Structure formats: C-alpha cells, structure tokens
C-alpha cells in the first residue's frame, strides 16, 4: 500500500471527529441561546405581572385619604344618630303629658259649662247656689294654674281673625258691624301645650262685614297675643260674649 493511501485513510477518521465536535459545540450553543431566551422571557413576564399587580394597589397617601374619608363619614353618622336620639328624648319629656292633658280638658269643659248654667239672678237669690258657684270658680282657677305650670295655655280666639291653624269654625253669623272672618264667640276653648296645638278652639265666625286678612301662620300659638287680657277665672275662660247663662252648647266627648 502506498503512502498516499495510508494518509487518506488516516485523515478520514480525524475529519469525522472534528465534524462531531463542531456539531456538539453548535448544539451546546443552541441550547445556551434557548435557555437564555427562556430566562429573559420569564423575567419579562414576571416584571409585567408585578406591574399589573402594582397598578391595582393604592399608594400609601391614597390609602390614608380613603381611611380618613371613611372615618369622617362614620363620625358624621354617629353625630346624627346622637342628635336624633337627644331630640326624641327631649320631645318625649316635653310632650309626655299630651294625652293626659287632652283628656283632662274635658273636666275643665264641664266646670265651665256648670258655671255658665247659673245666672246672676239665681246666685243672688240663693246663698247656697252662690257658695257652690264660688267653689266651682276656685276649682277652675286652680285647674288653669296647673295647666299653665305644665305649659298648657289657652288659644287666643275671641275678637281675633279666624285662623284655621288654631280655630275650628262651628257656625257663621252675619254681622255687618264686625269684619268678616272674625271670631265672635268661643263655643269651646282651645289650648296649646308648649309650642304645639293641643286642641283647636271651636268658634263662631262673622260674615258680611268688611273683609279682613286671614293669617296663614299662627305665631301667637307660642304665647299670648299682645294686648290680650290674661285669663283670670273659669267663667272668663269658657263664657262667650253675648251668650246667655244656661244656653246649651255642643260638648265633644
């Protein structure tokens, strides 16, 4: 065998080995590139996830502002609840005797009717009847004093313009000398308790005279009308002007 043939046979295995080594190196480089790209992609995905999570969270200053707003709202609701409870408590104490006062007014009505049923001539003719009248009058005065102590006051009526807020018209009388819509007679006295109407006054209203303005509001309900004389006795509280003693009236039971 010649030297050239031997050299060729020896060179062939060497070339194959070199190709195999180059292929291995190329595969290793490809694997490294793939791993690098995968790691970079995973890192980018992690950063994106962190960014998305960060967008849904408030910064500390915004969280503090939100908590402060919630605290202020809770404090405002608690203050409103406290005020409502205090007002209801005050009203309960202020108007606790309303139902009882409305019922006891019937006793005052009966005393007034009893006094109006006795004429002056009968009292002068019978000393016993005079003594009975005086006793009823004293009882009426004491009852009105008790009413005033509990904040119960009579409604101004006779001679006043008719006010639907505090008056209840039971009849109308034509009188050209009296302004229209003026209270001429009081059939049953009305009362207020504190600043609320306890019972409207039943009145007789005039018609036919000059027109007068009817008040839309009733400021006098809070107290006595200026110029009105205070009620001194039971007879003055229930006796109507121009009314004969013993005249029958409608009594609400």
JOWO-V208354 format. One record per residue. N is the residue number from 1. RES is the residue in three letters. BURIAL is + if it has 9 or more other ideal C-beta (glycine too) atoms within 8 Angstrom, else -. Layout:
n={N;N}
res={RES;RES}
burial={BURIAL;BURIAL}
This chain:
n={1;2;3;4;5;6;7;8;9;10;11;12;13;14;15;16;17;18;19;20;21;22;23;24;25;26;27;28;29;30;31;32;33;34;35;36;37;38;39;40;41;42;43;44;45;46;47;48;49;50;51;52;53;54;55;56;57;58;59;60;61;62;63;64;65;66;67;68;69;70;71;72;73;74;75;76;77;78;79;80;81;82;83;84;85;86;87;88;89;90;91;92;93;94;95;96;97;98;99;100;101;102;103;104;105;106;107;108;109;110;111;112;113;114;115;116;117;118;119;120;121;122;123;124;125;126;127;128;129;130;131;132;133;134;135;136;137;138;139;140;141;142;143;144;145;146;147;148;149;150;151;152;153;154;155;156;157;158;159;160;161;162;163;164;165;166;167;168;169;170;171;172;173;174;175;176;177;178;179;180;181;182;183;184;185;186;187;188;189;190;191;192;193;194;195;196;197;198;199;200;201;202;203;204;205;206;207;208;209;210;211;212;213;214;215;216;217;218;219;220;221;222;223;224;225;226;227;228;229;230;231;232;233;234;235;236;237;238;239;240;241;242;243;244;245;246;247;248;249;250;251;252;253}
res={UNK;UNK;UNK;UNK;UNK;UNK;UNK;UNK;UNK;UNK;UNK;UNK;UNK;UNK;UNK;UNK;UNK;UNK;UNK;UNK;UNK;UNK;UNK;UNK;UNK;UNK;UNK;UNK;UNK;UNK;UNK;UNK;UNK;UNK;UNK;UNK;UNK;UNK;UNK;UNK;UNK;UNK;UNK;UNK;UNK;UNK;UNK;UNK;UNK;UNK;UNK;UNK;UNK;UNK;UNK;UNK;UNK;UNK;UNK;UNK;UNK;UNK;UNK;UNK;UNK;UNK;UNK;UNK;UNK;UNK;UNK;UNK;UNK;UNK;UNK;UNK;UNK;UNK;UNK;UNK;UNK;UNK;UNK;UNK;UNK;UNK;UNK;UNK;UNK;UNK;UNK;UNK;UNK;UNK;UNK;UNK;UNK;UNK;UNK;UNK;UNK;UNK;UNK;UNK;UNK;UNK;UNK;UNK;UNK;UNK;UNK;UNK;UNK;UNK;UNK;UNK;UNK;UNK;UNK;UNK;UNK;UNK;UNK;UNK;UNK;UNK;UNK;UNK;UNK;UNK;UNK;UNK;UNK;UNK;UNK;UNK;UNK;UNK;UNK;UNK;UNK;UNK;UNK;UNK;UNK;UNK;UNK;UNK;UNK;UNK;UNK;UNK;UNK;UNK;UNK;UNK;UNK;UNK;UNK;UNK;UNK;UNK;UNK;UNK;UNK;UNK;UNK;UNK;UNK;UNK;UNK;UNK;UNK;UNK;UNK;UNK;UNK;UNK;UNK;UNK;UNK;UNK;UNK;UNK;UNK;UNK;UNK;UNK;UNK;UNK;UNK;UNK;UNK;UNK;UNK;UNK;UNK;UNK;UNK;UNK;UNK;UNK;UNK;UNK;UNK;UNK;UNK;UNK;UNK;UNK;UNK;UNK;UNK;UNK;UNK;UNK;UNK;UNK;UNK;UNK;UNK;UNK;UNK;UNK;UNK;UNK;UNK;UNK;UNK;UNK;UNK;UNK;UNK;UNK;UNK;UNK;UNK;UNK;UNK;UNK;UNK;UNK;UNK;UNK;UNK;UNK;UNK;UNK;UNK;UNK;UNK;UNK;UNK}
burial={-;-;-;-;-;+;-;-;-;-;-;-;-;-;-;-;-;-;-;-;-;-;-;-;-;-;-;-;-;-;-;-;-;-;-;-;-;-;-;-;-;-;-;-;-;-;-;-;-;-;-;-;-;-;-;-;-;-;-;-;-;-;+;-;-;+;-;-;-;-;-;-;-;-;-;-;-;-;-;-;-;-;-;-;-;-;-;-;-;-;-;-;-;-;+;-;-;+;-;-;+;+;-;+;+;+;-;+;+;+;+;+;+;+;+;+;-;+;-;-;-;+;+;-;-;-;-;-;+;+;-;-;+;-;-;+;+;-;+;+;+;-;+;+;-;-;+;+;-;+;-;+;+;+;+;+;+;+;-;+;+;+;+;-;+;+;+;-;+;-;-;-;+;-;+;-;-;+;+;+;+;+;+;+;+;+;+;+;+;+;+;+;+;-;-;-;+;+;-;+;+;+;+;+;+;+;+;-;+;-;-;+;-;+;-;-;-;-;-;+;+;-;-;-;-;-;-;-;-;-;-;-;+;+;+;-;+;+;+;+;-;-;+;-;+;-;-;-;-;-;-;-;-}
